Amino acid sequence: MGLCQLIRRLIILCADTYGKSFFKELTNRMKNESLIPNYHVSVAKFYGPCNSKLNRQITVFALLQKFNFFIIVADADGKSQKRVEKTIECHVSKKLKASTRFVILEYEIEDWICASKGMCIKGNKPSAILRQKEGYEKYKLCDYVSQLDIAKLTKECGSFCRFMECLKACA
């Protein structure tokens, strides 16, 4: 029996300021729709893929706040997703690696919005596409949670599928 099965305290760490409310709203929606179990989920900001503060941040969450499962969500900005993951992973202590999962987005969290709406993003930044087509601004990110087609995302979007796998791994 793993730690998550005992207490189930999950924290999602994202590098995006507006991502905090987006992920909180998204996980609440997923709980309400019975897509994930109703365990404790918090969201916090981390300071980017190559920041040595990440290890201390996770350690504090684990020891002082008793979180036992971590999902780190980061943007690849069109770069190699594997390389971005390795850059982040090197800042996670060996002790916490088993309880840490990574979701690396091809560009940014707006990938999911574009995929959900069927917008092609090949080679383009999704937020720029949304800005052009819908007048999107970053502060509106949370407003898009209710518009996400979760069924479509679970079939067509690899990073969203990975996110779902990570959430279910704690169940």
Secondary structure, 3 states (H helix, E strand, C coil): CCHHHHCCEEEEEECCCCHHHHHHHHHHHHHHCCCCCCCEEEEEECCCCCCCHHHHHHHHHHHCCCCCEEEEEEECCCCCHHHHHHHHHCCCCHHHHCCEEEEEECCCCHHHHHHHHCCCCCCCCHHHHHHHHHCCCHHHHHHHHHHCCHHHHHHHCHHHHHHHHHHHHCC
